[in-house]
Structures are given as C-alpha cells and as structure tokens.
Amino acid sequence: MTRPHARTAAIISFLIFAAATLAVAAEKPAPTVEKAAAAATKTEPHPGLLDPSLAAERAPDAFRVKLETTKGDVVIEVNRAWAPNGADRFFNLVKIGYYDGAEFYRVISGFMAQVGFASDPAVSAAWARAPIPDDPVTQSNTRGMVTFAQPAQPNARTAQFFINYGDNSYLKQHGAFAPFGKVVSGMEVVDALYAGYGEGAPSGRGPSQSRIAREGNAYLEANFPKLDAIKRATILDVTNAGTDR
C-alpha cells in the first residue's frame, strides 16, 4: 500500500505535469488540418478535432464507451449526474475520434493509468485551449473509477483522464478530481497496460508531457515503444448503460 508521503509526492508531480502541459500546449500556433484524424481512424477527420466549439453536445444521462486497446477491450460506463461537465467532454471527445491512437503514457502500478494526448499535437493544442469548469466531487476515486486529470489551477480540465488502480480517495484533498464513470468490463486489461516506464520526466524515466504536447505520438513511438494505446474509442448503445446496477 502506498505510504501517505509517497502519495503526496505523486500528487505534487501530477499537478506540476498538468500545469506544464497546459502552458506548452497554449504556446502552440493555430493548428492545421493535416493529420487531424487520430492514427487509427481512416475516415474524414471530424472538424471538431481542431475546433472544440463544433463538439459541445450534451451527453446522455448514461452511456457506455468501449476502448479498443492494444491489450484488449475496456468498457466504461458514464453517469452524467456524477460530473456533468466531465461527462459531456468525454462524450464529445469519443464521438469525434479524439482518443483514437492515444497512448497510455503514464501508467503507475497501484495508482492509475493516464491517457489524453491526441496522436496529433495540433489536435491536443486545440483542446488545451478549451478547458471545462470544475465539477463537484460526488464520487470517490476508488478502483476502476474514471476521472479527468485536474491541473493545479481551477476550471482547467481538458482531455486527460485516468483510470484508478486502487483506492485513491485522498485525491479529493488535492483538487476537483471528480469521477464521471467507472470501468464495468475489462479492468484486467487496464491492469495489464505497460507500466515499465513509470513516472514521467523529470521525476521519473517516463515520457515528458511537454514533449508529448509538442511532438505527439512521434515522440512516444520513437522513445517509448512499449506503451499501450487506445486503437479506437466508440460510444455504445446508451440504452445498455446502467443495466448492471
């Protein structure tokens, strides 16, 4: 079990990395259409990938998302009542194909698995300039819960989300880490995601978030080839959500 001081150190690193990511992404020039689609998507890229104002629908009250990863499938059930802003953002990002090709660049055993940079840095930059308001924390960050990363400043969540490996309920003491969904199938797949690189630079030997923001998957594939990724994310039939409660 993670000791309190180790947990605190991990949270501090988490906040520092998130703030650095926002700063780097905000400095990027206006994106171009080139390579806007995620790596796994073969159809015409959704215009919302480069213009977040075109992907701002209200999410259903409950829906499920399937993540087809390099280790297998994961199904996440989203409950909008838990965190409306987070649920709406996740719904829209999945719908436009934002997460297709995104790599799990920060996987820390016993803590969480994080993903959220688009394969194309131009797309990540566009969404880094479109933060959402904080949600009240109504659920705990326990095993299998899915939550958007919370930068140090308020109302700054964008596209980064993580899946909790253990009981991280202490996160509520460090910001508005509001779960919006939970893994209902495939948690063993999440457990199997490659965690060998550990914490990101500069605290560890894993990927630098600032470099991912600038260079996208090209940086990750060249320097961290063992990372697992989301091949495709899709919204499942919303009528199936909530049936196992």
FINUTOR-709419 format. One record per residue (C-alpha): x, z, y; residue in three letters. Coordinates in Angstrom, 1 decimal, padded with zeros to 4 digits. Layout:
      X      Z      Y lumti
      X      Z      Y   ALA
...
END
This chain:
      X      Z      Y lumti
  000.0  000.0  000.0   MET
  001.3 -000.9  003.5   THR
  002.5  002.1  005.4   ARG
  001.0  002.7  008.9   PRO
  004.2  001.9  010.8   HIS
  004.6 -001.3  008.9   ALA
  001.1 -002.3  009.6   ARG
  001.6 -001.6  013.3   THR
  004.7 -003.8  013.3   ALA
  002.8 -006.6  011.6   ALA
  000.0 -006.4  014.3   ILE
  002.5 -006.5  017.1   ILE
  004.1 -009.6  015.6   SER
  000.7 -011.1  015.1   PHE
 -000.2 -010.6  018.8   LEU
  003.2 -011.9  020.1   ILE
  003.0 -015.0  017.9   PHE
 -000.6 -015.8  019.0   ALA
  000.2 -015.4  022.7   ALA
  003.3 -017.6  022.3   ALA
  001.3 -020.3  020.6   THR
 -001.3 -020.4  023.4   LEU
  001.5 -020.7  026.0   ALA
  003.2 -023.5  024.2   VAL
  000.1 -025.4  023.5   ALA
 -001.2 -025.2  027.0   ALA
  002.0 -026.8  028.3   GLU
  001.5 -029.9  026.2   LYS
  000.4 -033.1  028.1   PRO
 -003.0 -034.6  027.7   ALA
 -003.4 -035.8  024.1   PRO
 -003.7 -039.4  022.9   THR
 -005.9 -040.8  020.3   VAL
 -003.0 -041.7  017.9   GLU
 -003.1 -039.7  014.7   LYS
 -006.1 -037.7  015.8   ALA
 -007.6 -037.6  012.4   ALA
 -006.4 -034.9  010.0   ALA
 -004.0 -036.1  007.4   ALA
 -006.5 -036.2  004.5   ALA
 -009.2 -038.0  006.5   THR
 -009.4 -041.7  006.1   LYS
 -012.5 -042.4  008.3   THR
 -012.5 -043.0  012.0   GLU
 -011.5 -039.7  013.8   PRO
 -014.2 -037.7  015.4   HIS
 -013.9 -037.9  019.2   PRO
 -014.3 -034.1  019.3   GLY
 -010.9 -033.7  017.8   LEU
 -009.5 -034.5  021.3   LEU
 -012.4 -033.4  023.4   ASP
 -013.8 -030.0  022.4   PRO
 -016.8 -030.5  024.6   SER
 -018.1 -033.0  022.1   LEU
 -018.1 -030.4  019.3   ALA
 -020.1 -027.5  020.6   ALA
 -023.2 -027.3  018.4   GLU
 -024.9 -024.0  017.5   ARG
 -024.1 -023.2  013.9   ALA
 -026.9 -022.5  011.3   PRO
 -027.7 -018.8  010.8   ASP
 -025.9 -019.0  007.4   ALA
 -023.9 -021.8  005.8   PHE
 -021.1 -022.3  003.3   ARG
 -017.8 -024.1  003.7   VAL
 -015.7 -025.5  000.9   LYS
 -011.9 -025.6  001.4   LEU
 -010.3 -028.0 -001.0   GLU
 -006.7 -026.7 -001.0   THR
 -003.6 -027.7 -002.9   THR
 -004.2 -024.7 -005.1   LYS
 -007.9 -025.2 -005.8   GLY
 -011.3 -024.8 -004.1   ASP
 -012.3 -021.8 -001.9   VAL
 -015.9 -021.3 -000.7   VAL
 -016.5 -019.3  002.4   ILE
 -020.0 -018.0  003.4   GLU
 -020.6 -017.7  007.1   VAL
 -023.1 -015.3  008.6   ASN
 -023.7 -016.2  012.3   ARG
 -025.1 -012.8  013.1   ALA
 -021.8 -011.2  012.3   TRP
 -019.9 -013.1  015.0   ALA
 -021.9 -015.9  016.7   PRO
 -019.1 -017.4  018.8   ASN
 -016.7 -017.4  015.8   GLY
 -019.3 -018.9  013.5   ALA
 -020.2 -021.7  016.0   ASP
 -016.5 -022.5  016.5   ARG
 -015.7 -022.6  012.7   PHE
 -018.8 -024.8  012.1   PHE
 -017.8 -027.3  014.6   ASN
 -014.1 -027.4  013.6   LEU
 -015.0 -028.0  010.0   VAL
 -017.6 -030.6  010.9   LYS
 -015.2 -032.8  012.9   ILE
 -012.4 -032.6  010.3   GLY
 -010.1 -030.4  012.3   TYR
 -008.8 -028.4  009.3   TYR
 -008.2 -031.4  007.1   ASP
 -004.5 -031.4  006.3   GLY
 -003.9 -028.0  008.0   ALA
 -001.2 -025.8  006.3   GLU
 -001.3 -022.1  005.4   PHE
  001.8 -021.5  007.5   TYR
  001.6 -017.7  007.5   ARG
  000.9 -016.1  004.1   VAL
  001.9 -012.4  003.8   ILE
  001.2 -010.8  000.4   SER
 -001.1 -007.8  000.8   GLY
 -002.0 -008.7  004.3   PHE
 -003.5 -012.1  004.9   MET
 -003.3 -015.9  004.7   ALA
 -003.4 -017.7  008.0   GLN
 -004.2 -021.3  008.9   VAL
 -005.3 -023.1  012.0   GLY
 -002.9 -025.6  013.5   PHE
 -004.2 -029.2  013.1   ALA
 -001.9 -031.6  011.4   SER
 -001.5 -033.5  014.7   ASP
 -000.1 -031.3  017.5   PRO
 -002.2 -033.3  020.1   ALA
 -005.4 -032.0  018.4   VAL
 -004.1 -028.5  018.3   SER
 -003.2 -028.7  022.0   ALA
 -006.7 -029.9  022.9   ALA
 -008.4 -027.0  021.2   TRP
 -005.8 -024.5  022.5   ALA
 -007.3 -025.2  025.9   ARG
 -010.9 -024.4  024.7   ALA
 -011.0 -020.6  023.9   PRO
 -014.2 -018.9  023.0   ILE
 -015.5 -015.5  024.1   PRO
 -014.8 -012.4  022.0   ASP
 -017.5 -011.3  019.6   ASP
 -018.3 -007.6  018.9   PRO
 -016.7 -006.4  015.7   VAL
 -019.6 -005.7  013.4   THR
 -017.8 -006.0  010.0   GLN
 -014.6 -004.7  008.6   SER
 -011.6 -006.8  007.7   ASN
 -011.6 -006.0  004.0   THR
 -010.5 -008.2  001.1   ARG
 -012.0 -011.7  001.3   GLY
 -013.3 -011.4  004.8   MET
 -012.6 -014.4  007.1   VAL
 -011.6 -013.8  010.8   THR
 -010.3 -015.7  013.8   PHE
 -006.9 -014.6  015.0   ALA
 -007.1 -012.6  018.2   GLN
 -004.3 -013.1  020.8   PRO
 -003.2 -010.2  023.0   ALA
 -005.5 -011.3  025.8   GLN
 -009.3 -011.1  025.6   PRO
 -011.5 -014.2  025.1   ASN
 -008.7 -016.3  023.8   ALA
 -009.6 -017.3  020.2   ARG
 -009.3 -021.0  019.4   THR
 -008.8 -022.3  015.9   ALA
 -006.5 -019.9  014.0   GLN
 -008.3 -018.0  011.2   PHE
 -007.1 -015.8  008.4   PHE
 -008.4 -014.5  005.1   ILE
 -007.8 -010.8  004.4   ASN
 -005.9 -009.9  001.2   TYR
 -006.6 -006.2  001.4   GLY
 -008.3 -003.5  003.4   ASP
 -007.2 -004.4  007.0   ASN
 -010.0 -002.5  008.7   SER
 -007.4 -000.9  011.0   TYR
 -007.3 -004.2  012.9   LEU
 -010.3 -003.1  015.0   LYS
 -007.9 -000.8  016.7   GLN
 -005.8 -003.7  017.9   HIS
 -008.4 -006.1  019.3   GLY
 -011.6 -008.0  018.7   ALA
 -010.8 -009.2  015.1   PHE
 -014.4 -010.0  014.3   ALA
 -015.1 -011.3  010.8   PRO
 -017.5 -014.2  010.7   PHE
 -017.6 -014.9  007.0   GLY
 -016.4 -014.0  003.5   LYS
 -014.9 -015.7  000.5   VAL
 -017.6 -015.9 -002.2   VAL
 -015.7 -018.2 -004.6   SER
 -012.1 -018.9 -005.2   GLY
 -010.4 -015.7 -004.0   MET
 -008.0 -016.2 -006.9   GLU
 -007.0 -019.4 -005.2   VAL
 -006.3 -017.6 -001.9   VAL
 -004.2 -015.1 -003.9   ASP
 -002.1 -018.0 -005.3   ALA
 -001.2 -019.6 -001.9   LEU
  002.5 -019.8 -001.5   TYR
  003.8 -016.7  000.2   ALA
  007.6 -017.1 -000.3   GLY
  008.4 -017.8  003.4   TYR
  006.8 -014.5  004.6   GLY
  006.5 -013.6  008.2   GLU
  007.2 -016.3  010.8   GLY
  010.1 -016.6  013.1   ALA
  011.6 -014.8  014.9   PRO
  010.6 -011.7  012.9   SER
  011.0 -013.4  009.6   GLY
  012.2 -016.6  008.0   ARG
  008.8 -018.4  008.0   GLY
  007.6 -021.1  010.4   PRO
  007.8 -020.8  014.2   SER
  004.3 -021.0  015.6   GLN
  005.6 -022.5  018.9   SER
  007.3 -025.3  016.9   ARG
  004.2 -026.0  014.9   ILE
  002.2 -026.3  018.1   ALA
  004.8 -028.8  019.4   ARG
  005.5 -030.8  016.3   GLU
  002.6 -030.3  013.9   GLY
  002.9 -030.9  010.2   ASN
  006.1 -033.0  010.6   ALA
  007.9 -029.7  011.3   TYR
  006.3 -027.9  008.4   LEU
  006.8 -030.6  005.8   GLU
  010.5 -031.0  006.7   ALA
  011.4 -027.4  006.7   ASN
  008.8 -025.5  004.6   PHE
  007.8 -027.9  001.9   PRO
  006.3 -025.3 -000.4   LYS
  003.5 -024.4  001.9   LEU
 -000.1 -024.9  000.6   ASP
 -002.6 -026.7  002.7   ALA
 -006.3 -027.5  003.1   ILE
 -006.8 -031.0  001.9   LYS
 -010.3 -031.2  003.1   ARG
 -012.9 -028.8  004.5   ALA
 -016.6 -029.6  004.2   THR
 -019.9 -027.9  005.1   ILE
 -022.1 -027.3  002.1   LEU
 -025.9 -027.3  001.9   ASP
 -026.9 -024.4  004.3   VAL
 -029.9 -023.6  002.1   THR
 -027.4 -022.2 -000.5   ASN
 -025.9 -019.7  001.8   ALA
 -027.0 -016.1  001.2   GLY
 -028.3 -016.6 -002.3   THR
 -025.9 -014.1 -003.8   ASP
 -026.8 -011.2 -001.6   ARG
END
